[in-house]
Amino acid sequence: MRLLFLIGSFVALLAALVLLWAHRYQPTPGLPASRLADLRQDAPEMAGLIWGGTPESPTLRIKLDPGEAPLAVRLAIPGTPAVETLHMRFRLVAQGLKPGAEKWADGRFIIEWHSPTGQAGIEMDSMGTIMNDLDSGPLTFVAVPAKGPAVPALRLEHLGTGGSFELSELEIMAIEERALWKYSRWPLALAWLAWFAVCIGSWPDVKRWQALAAAFVCLLMAIGFVIPGPWKIQRPLLEQDFRLGADCIETPATAPPLAAAPAALRISSAKIEPSGKIHTQGSLALQLRTMLKPLRPLLHVALLAVPTLALALLLGRRRAVLLAVPLAIAVECAQAAFGYGFDSRDLADFLFDGIGIGLALWLHRRLLSRPWPLPARARSWIDR
C-alpha cells in the first residue's frame, strides 16, 4: 500500500507540475500581438533585405552574396512598451547559408532588451540560429529580460559567407505570469518536498531530520536542473505550446504598471553593425557550462558529485546512489522534454554523471577514514 501511494502521488504531482507549467502565462491585457506584417511598415530599405509572401503573411529573407560583409538589421516592434515577458512564435529556414569561421557566424535571430530610459546597455537573447539548408520548424519561446521591464526589439544577423535565411510565421505577444502559477508553485514545491521526505523516510533507520534534509537536497536539484531548470529562455514542455488563453489578447484593459509602463525610449528600425559573439544568459551553472564548454565533462562530474556527497553524509552510500541515479536521469530527460534534443553527447553525460557519483562515494569513504571526532553512533549511520 505504501508503494502504491508513493507511485500514485508521484504521478499526481508530476501531472500537476506539467499542467501548471502549460498554464504559467497569460497575455498582458491591452497589448495586442504583433506579427511580421506590423514590423514591415517601418522596416528600412536595404540591400540584402528581401520581403516576400503575401501582405497578410509576409516573409523576411536576409541574403548575403559571397564576398559581402556581414549584414544586420534591427526591427522595432510598433506600440510595444517596456514589458516583463515576451512570448514568441516563429520559423527560420536557411537556403545555402554558408557559415563563417566562428561557430556563431551563421544566421541569427535575436531579441534586444533596451532600458526604458536608454541609459543601460543593450541585453541580447539569441532566439535561434540557422545554417546550410536547415528548417527550424515552428518554434515557441518565452523571453525574459534579466533586468525588466525592458523595451524589446528584434535583430536579424547574417554572419556567414553566403546564402540566405528566411523568417516567417512570426507572432510576438507581451505576457505575464498567471496568479495560478504565482500562488500554486510554492505549495507544489512543498508537496514535492513532502513526497521526497516520505519516500526517503520509508527506509529503515532513517530519522525524520535526515529524511527532510535529504529531501531538501533532492528538491534543490530538481528546481535548479530539472524544472524550471537553469535556462533563461523558457520553453514549453513536450513541444506543446503554453496555454495562453488567446481570447484575452485583444481585451482593452489597463495592464499592470511594470508590465506595460510607457517607454521613454524610442527605437527605430535600421541597418546596424553585427553584434559578434553573444554571451550566454541564465543561471550561473548554465553560464559556466557555456564558458567552460571544453570542460563540460568535469562540470557534469561536479553536478552529481556535490549532491551525492551530501546525500551520502545524510543517508549512507547505498541510499545516496538510489537517489542520485534518478536525479541524473531526470536532468537529462528534462533537457529532451524542453526541446533541447538528445544525442551522443547526452549519452556521454550519463557516463560523467556516473563518475561524479563514484567520486562522491570515494570522498565519503575518505572522510570517514580520517579520525574525525564523531560519536560512534553518528559514524554508524553515516557509514551505512
Protein Blocks (a to p, Z undefined) as FASTA:
>chain_A
ZZmmmmmmmmmmmmmmmmmmmmmpccdehiacddfklmmmmpccdehiacehjfklccdd
ddddehiacdddddddehiacdfbdcdddddddehiacdfbfklccddddddddfklmac
cddddfbdcehjbcebjaddddddfbdcdddddddddfbfedjdddehiacddddddfkl
mmmmmmmmmmmmmmmmmmmmmpghiafklmmmmmmmmmmmmmmmmcgojafbdcdehhia
cdehlmlmmpccdddfklmgccfbdcdddddddebjaddeddfklmmmmmmmmmmmmmmm
mmmmmmmmmmmmmnojklmmmmmmmmmmmmmmmmmmnonopafklmmmmmmmmmmmmmmm
mmmmmmmmpccdbdfklmmmmmZZ
